[in-house]
Amino acid sequence: MITKKDVKDIVLEATDTILDGVLNMFDEHNKENVKDFTDVKNKIDSLSVKVDDLDDTIDGIKADISTTPTRREFNQLKSKINKFAFA
């Protein structure tokens, strides 16, 4: 004959088994999440470096095609003009 204690032991054992299985599923899921987030972080870091390189390239291209003279070029031209204007 099955007693209350036997039923309680069976239920507790079944509960422990189920909880262990759920815990294992969560642990495995957490490992996958850590790996996925690490991959995403690495990709973001790589993209960040590429964007910085693009910014530098764009700045260089802007400087190459800019028609605005540098301060030095401006001052040289200004001194040449002043020589003729005040001579």
PLY file of the C-alpha trace (Angstrom):
ply
format ascii 1.0
element vertex 87
property float x
property float y
property float z
element edge 86
property int vertex1
property int vertex2
end_header
0.00 0.00 0.00
1.22 3.48 -0.89
1.41 5.93 1.96
1.30 9.71 1.98
5.06 9.73 2.54
5.59 7.58 -0.56
3.47 9.95 -2.67
5.27 12.96 -1.23
8.67 11.39 -2.00
7.59 10.56 -5.56
6.28 14.10 -6.13
9.42 15.68 -4.66
11.66 13.46 -6.76
9.68 14.29 -9.91
9.77 17.98 -9.05
13.53 17.89 -8.49
14.03 16.11 -11.81
11.89 18.65 -13.67
13.63 21.58 -11.99
17.06 20.12 -12.81
16.01 19.80 -16.45
14.73 23.38 -16.54
17.93 24.62 -14.88
20.01 22.78 -17.49
17.95 24.36 -20.27
18.48 27.84 -18.81
22.21 27.21 -18.36
22.54 26.12 -22.00
20.49 29.09 -23.14
22.70 31.47 -21.13
25.84 29.99 -22.72
24.36 30.59 -26.18
23.39 34.16 -25.23
26.88 34.95 -23.98
28.37 33.61 -27.22
25.85 35.52 -29.34
26.40 38.78 -27.45
30.17 38.35 -27.73
29.81 37.90 -31.49
27.59 40.99 -31.74
30.02 43.06 -29.65
32.93 42.00 -31.85
30.99 42.94 -34.99
30.07 46.33 -33.52
33.71 46.98 -32.58
34.78 46.05 -36.11
32.15 48.32 -37.64
33.18 51.15 -35.34
36.76 50.91 -36.57
35.56 50.87 -40.18
33.37 53.94 -39.60
36.32 55.78 -38.06
38.41 54.89 -41.11
35.64 56.15 -43.38
35.44 59.41 -41.44
39.18 59.92 -41.85
38.96 59.13 -45.56
36.05 61.54 -46.05
37.93 64.28 -44.16
40.96 63.67 -46.38
38.86 63.85 -49.54
37.20 67.04 -48.34
40.61 68.57 -47.70
41.86 67.47 -51.12
38.94 69.03 -53.01
38.50 72.07 -50.81
38.90 75.41 -52.55
39.40 77.29 -49.31
43.03 78.23 -48.87
44.89 77.35 -45.72
45.74 80.11 -43.25
49.32 80.07 -44.51
48.26 80.36 -48.14
45.90 83.20 -47.25
48.59 85.13 -45.41
51.06 84.70 -48.30
48.51 85.99 -50.77
47.56 88.86 -48.45
51.19 89.95 -48.12
51.62 89.90 -51.93
48.51 92.03 -52.37
49.59 94.44 -49.65
52.96 94.91 -51.39
51.21 96.09 -54.56
48.46 98.06 -52.81
50.78 100.11 -50.57
53.73 100.40 -52.96
0 1
1 2
2 3
3 4
4 5
5 6
6 7
7 8
8 9
9 10
10 11
11 12
12 13
13 14
14 15
15 16
16 17
17 18
18 19
19 20
20 21
21 22
22 23
23 24
24 25
25 26
26 27
27 28
28 29
29 30
30 31
31 32
32 33
33 34
34 35
35 36
36 37
37 38
38 39
39 40
40 41
41 42
42 43
43 44
44 45
45 46
46 47
47 48
48 49
49 50
50 51
51 52
52 53
53 54
54 55
55 56
56 57
57 58
58 59
59 60
60 61
61 62
62 63
63 64
64 65
65 66
66 67
67 68
68 69
69 70
70 71
71 72
72 73
73 74
74 75
75 76
76 77
77 78
78 79
79 80
80 81
81 82
82 83
83 84
84 85
85 86
